[in-house]
């Protein structure tokens, strides 16, 4: 590569010249090279290599009737001029440039117009040739003479008048007279496909059919030439009132050849990543092509010096002209570097009156060109493809057959076709064939056909099927042009009529160690379709009605009416195009089938399988956890459904609808079925181990609470080594308090499901885990490039740390020897590997949390490990963190975006190897529309940048990259939204009593919250779990991971269906769950003693801006409220009288010397009286109480009320 040429000033001049050039595109233009002073010299444009050729053509017809062709006379005569389409108009139909006229004009760039379809002006008096009806101009024939007009004022009615400016003919209308047809006809105009007498006469002489079945004409022939279409000029014969043909003609650009092909040239891509200037414009890569030393027009038009040049962004070119196989065509390609500039203009919205920027187009400027490639000469040839031989059909088994054939050497692939008929076929010359697969691999010599792909061939109408095959080879690299062989011999195919319904044997329930189970059975045929049925009522399986919905059992009575056995209603297809047609239900079975459809759950579960898990059964059949189900497994096949088997059918029924009448139908059309025996099992649930967080004397558990989990039973191992239940929770969150410090505790937990209506339960298997109190020691490590040969390490302080050991690694090795049997994982090869670590520093000062590692090697990748040693009770423990850094310029690390007052501040980690940073950003408004279609690019030497004035509700996309040593890093990317609404605060919940229309009292929960600025509506959700995780940056809580997360209910009832027993709020534009205002009432079927948490989300008017998260939710223990009825101080003691809470087993008392904080548990009582004997005279004490009932709430969890209101008393 050589260095570049001129300066940035020259580049600017070239960009300016793009807007003022005036000449038509020249045959070639001078090369231009550019170098910017700020970014250094640009490398030269690489020479294009790897030129190669392939073919392309068009097709007409299909299958054996397909013919490949190319157009003969097509060329690209487009010229490019400066200006606008409007300025070049010559009347309403033509465009003028200099002394030339054109019929078509396209604005390809803001100041460049492409002109084509050259026109010739003719005299107004020019008449059509009397002999042919065509127009003869300068020895050429044209089908039409046209006019271009200009406005000529208004007429007396105010309508625009037009004046003819000129008459013309266009090159696209140049035609070749082919001859004529004798006779007179009733039709004046001709078009292909018509059945008129004129069309029939013309087609008989000139038309060429691809097949005799469709009767259509694929192309036309005359004088040894072929055309895709023709036209006819006629003249009216006054004496007969008919029309005679003056001439049959064809447009010259519609001439085709079956021997020609278009040539396709491809080449290797040229790449470039160097920028032109500091404005962020890249030198992009395009290509120019020369054919036989002549530049060709390509996709894009660019300014270059004083003229225009075209180029393409692709790495391939297909010729406009076609060539015979004898033609040898020379090609040359060169790469160009270009810039593109999007052009905008200021406009004003007519409706709103607001200004906006409108894109008018894109201008391209060629900045630099490379050398032409070495000449490549291409002459195409089509390889012959041998006919496929030895095509055979073999029946493999019921419902499955196989085609086989002899391999064709070098075949790219095969196409298989079929035809079907209700009667045997002996003459295949006029049948229509359909494609079944045209992408069979060239390596294959077999093709399977199953009952499904066989389609309707087992039916009466198409019971005979025939196959044939042809091989093909690809003619181009893109594999979209093929050359096919002749067709093979035709084979007759038939499938075994036996149904593929193997018996399901050995059905059993296999219990698994996680509490779930599998339904399993003996292996069956891989193509057999398997269905599973489940019901809580085993009587449902005493007869076959449970499977009728899948058997599609139909039959006709003596009058021809069709009935379906198992239908619950009559069916009529008004469009009369449904496969099943019309049918009537059997009245005597309607009610029974409705009950069966309610009680039996079923689904197709797969093909050839031999088991299904209980989790899949829960999902596919929507089973209820904790319920005992009876299961039946079946195989069903529809291969013989269309064969009338009324003489042997097992399905016979009286379909008469009049009492006492008889209308017996033998149902002869049905799917076959084979069913298993019956087994039973109870659907269970699975849970996973919770995550834990250690406190000084507590352990917090957070569960991933999935569907069908009502709650958890938590057991802790006591000092005797036995697990003792400590809680039953409905939440995903539990805190085990009052533990010993620095102690390991063992737990077992199982999940449970409970249905409050049926009172049935189900339990998961136990999961086991351990956690340690006081184990809240964490460390975080960060590495920063301090200089080009040093790294600064910073870590978080570890409480109680006695020393920090710092290790570094930058080398490793991998053994070239391996032994899968000795040091492998059992599923592949595994080489021995090591990483060399060295201790670089030991720090014994606990307050020191930084270290700078010096004298490092530039360009080296380093790993660091900081190990903190600390005291844990009487033990010494360690905790460590690992990070890495590379001593070279890298993608900016730790890109962070923060919104502050409609501005977004981007910060990133400073890189010692970077001299500056480029920040690109694009802003979007609240509706997601970009403010500009281009990126805004800025440069800074610092490690932060503030993007101002981001629209409320809008967002900004940010990209940052570093620059150093004349090189750019890749981008770090991020985006952030401005205007997340604030989290709703002040959420409160309380029980209220409501009366219905009949005066019946019910208890509901009223939720209130504070108004959120810019909020249009709110959505209130209810959960049985509190918040667990806090986002310190946003100062909000995340939503709990609990599947029991639901919208509050405006109404509810006791309907059996979960989908219909609640009605959500829809107060704002019918948005589900939306509440207008700051108050709502939850009237759901809440369970007594269960603690519910209420979360509020705020939404803007368009719904795009949403609360950033949640504040602490309001909670309420439904219908279980603890309170202190009275408090009385007597000498040396305080007596509390408590309100009784239903099903509470004990009351826990908390006391403090302050009203709002510092409460500690001082005791508990099983009665409603508690005496505090530890008070001191004259001191004021504050009390509150929590009522607890083990496993006593409406979901079988513990009742744990909210703390009561505080009451105080002064001790005596």
Secondary structure, 3 states (H helix, E strand, C coil): CCCCCECHHHHHHHHHHCCCCCCCCCCCCCCCCECECCCECCCCCCCCCCCEEEEECEEECCHHHCEEEEECCCCCCCEEEECCHHHHEECCCEEEECCEEEEEEEEEECCEEEEEEEEEEECCCCCCCCCCCCEEECCEEECCCEEEEEEEEECCCCCEEEEEEEEEEEHHHEEEEEECCCCEECCCCCCCCCCCHHHHHHHHHHEEECCCCCCCEEEEEECCEEECCCEEEEEEECCCCEEEEEEEEEEHHHEEECCCEEEEEECCCCCCCCECCCCCCECEEEEEEEECCEECCCCEEEEECCEEEEEECCCEEEEEEEECCCCCEEEEEEEEEEEEEEEEEEEECCCCCCEEEEEEEEEEEEEEECCCCCCEEECCCCCCCCCCCCCEEEEEECCEEEEECCCCCCCCEEEEEEEEECCCCCCCCCCCCEEEEEEEECCCCEEEEEHHHHHHHHCCCCCEEEEEEEEEEECCCCCCCEEECCCCCCEEECCCCCCCCCCCCCCEEEECCCCCEEEECCCCCCCCEEEEEEECCHHHHCCHHHHHHHHCEEEECCCCCEEEECCCCCECCCCCCCCCCCEEECHHHHHHHHHHHHHEEEEEEEECCCEEEHHHHHHHHCCCCCCEEEEEEEEEECCCCCCCCCCCCCCEEECCCCCCCCCEEECCECCEEEECCCEEEECCCCCCCCEEEECCCCEEEECCECCCCCEEEEEEECCCCCEEEEEEECCCEEEECCCCCCCEEEEEEEEEEECCCCCCEEECCCEEEEEECCCCCCCCEEEEEEECCEEEEEECCCCCEEEEEEEEEEEEEEEEEECHHHHCCCCCCCEEEEEEEEEEEEECCCCCCEEEECCCCCCCEEEEEEEEEEEECCEEEEEEEEEEEECCCCCCCCCEEEEECCEEEEECCCCCCCCEEEEEEEEECCCCCECCCCCEEEEECCCEEEECCCCCCCEEEEEEEEEECCEECCCEEEEEECCCECCCCCCEEEEEEEECCCCCEEEEEEEECCCCCCCCEEEEEEECCCCCCEECCCCEECCCCECCEEECCCEECCCCCCCCCEECCECCCCCCCEECCCEEEECCCCCCCCEEEEEEEEECCCCCCEECCECCCEEEECCCCCCEEEEEEECCEEEEEECCCCCCCEEEEEEECCCCCCCEEEEEECCCEEEECCCCCCCEEEEEEEEEECCCCCCCCCEECCCCCCEEEECC
